[in-house]
Amino acid sequence: MSEDYLGFGTTPIAENCAQLHCDNYRYSEYLKRARQEARAFIEGIKQTLNPPDSVYFRICTCPHDFGSYIEVRMYWENEEGEEWVYNFESHEPETWEDIGIDWKKVYTDNSCYEGENHV
């Protein structure tokens, strides 16, 4: 198993995401919401963009000065996978719609999100 990877956020790039610190901050709620986003993001990528079998995903907790944050990591096992991941990075989906995900089904409690899509 390869340890080569690229890290991504938990949502498509133009979408708002769970915030590590917000007015209603509770770290356990952030982790729950960020993991929800990450699972939905991975599901959408797999269903619509068909990554090769040599690409696999992990939801990782990454330490930071202000508390750990969640990211989606894409690993690859061969050149085909590496090419696919770097192509994904260059053409990341912008919205949930781009990967066939209804964002209203991803979020059940929007108290820790910013932006018009999630309040």
C-alpha positions in Angstrom: 0.0 0.0 0.0 1.4 3.4 -1.1 1.8 6.3 1.3 1.8 8.8 -1.5 -1.2 11.1 -1.2 -2.7 14.5 -1.7 -5.0 16.1 0.9 -8.2 17.9 0.2 -10.9 19.6 2.1 -14.1 17.9 3.2 -16.3 19.6 0.6 -16.2 20.7 -3.1 -14.0 23.8 -3.4 -16.8 26.4 -3.8 -18.9 25.0 -0.9 -18.8 26.1 2.7 -17.6 23.6 5.2 -17.8 22.9 8.9 -15.7 25.4 10.8 -13.2 24.3 13.4 -14.0 27.4 15.5 -17.4 29.2 15.3 -19.7 31.0 17.6 -21.4 27.8 18.7 -18.2 25.9 18.9 -18.1 22.4 20.2 -15.2 20.4 19.0 -17.1 17.1 19.0 -19.8 18.7 16.8 -17.2 20.0 14.4 -15.7 16.5 14.1 -19.1 14.9 13.5 -20.0 17.5 10.8 -16.7 17.4 9.1 -16.8 13.6 8.9 -20.3 13.8 7.5 -19.0 16.1 4.8 -16.0 14.0 4.1 -18.0 10.8 3.7 -20.5 12.6 1.3 -17.6 14.1 -0.7 -15.9 10.7 -1.1 -19.2 9.1 -2.0 -19.9 11.7 -4.7 -16.4 11.5 -6.1 -16.6 7.7 -6.4 -20.1 7.7 -8.0 -19.6 10.5 -10.5 -15.8 10.6 -11.3 -15.0 6.9 -11.3 -11.5 6.8 -9.8 -9.4 3.8 -10.8 -9.0 0.9 -8.3 -5.5 2.1 -7.6 -6.9 5.2 -5.9 -8.2 4.9 -2.3 -9.5 7.4 0.2 -9.0 8.1 3.9 -10.7 10.6 6.2 -7.8 11.8 8.4 -7.6 13.9 11.6 -4.7 16.3 11.3 -3.3 18.1 14.3 -3.2 21.9 14.3 -2.4 24.6 16.9 -6.1 25.4 17.3 -7.4 21.8 17.4 -7.3 18.9 14.9 -9.1 19.3 11.6 -10.5 16.7 9.2 -9.3 16.3 5.6 -9.9 13.8 2.8 -6.8 12.1 1.5 -6.4 10.4 -1.8 -3.7 7.7 -2.0 -2.5 6.0 -5.2 -0.7 2.7 -5.9 0.6 3.2 -9.4 1.1 5.8 -12.1 -2.5 5.6 -13.4 -3.7 6.4 -9.9 -1.2 9.2 -9.4 -2.3 10.8 -12.7 -5.9 10.5 -11.8 -5.4 12.2 -8.4 -3.3 15.0 -9.9 -6.0 15.5 -12.6 -8.6 15.7 -9.9 -6.6 18.3 -8.1 -6.4 20.4 -11.2 -10.2 20.0 -11.9 -11.8 19.7 -8.4 -15.5 19.8 -8.4 -16.8 23.2 -7.3 -20.2 22.3 -5.9 -22.1 19.4 -4.3 -24.2 19.3 -7.4 -21.1 18.7 -9.6 -20.7 15.3 -7.8 -24.4 14.5 -7.6 -24.9 15.2 -3.9 -27.8 17.1 -2.5 -26.2 19.2 0.3 -29.5 19.3 2.2 -29.1 15.6 2.8 -25.5 16.0 4.1 -26.3 18.5 6.8 -28.9 18.0 9.5 -27.8 20.8 11.9 -26.3 23.9 10.3 -25.4 25.8 13.5 -21.7 25.6 12.8 -21.6 26.5 9.1 -21.1 29.9 7.5 -22.5 31.1 4.2 -25.8 31.3 2.6 -26.0 27.6 1.6 -25.8 26.4 5.1 -27.8 28.6 7.4 
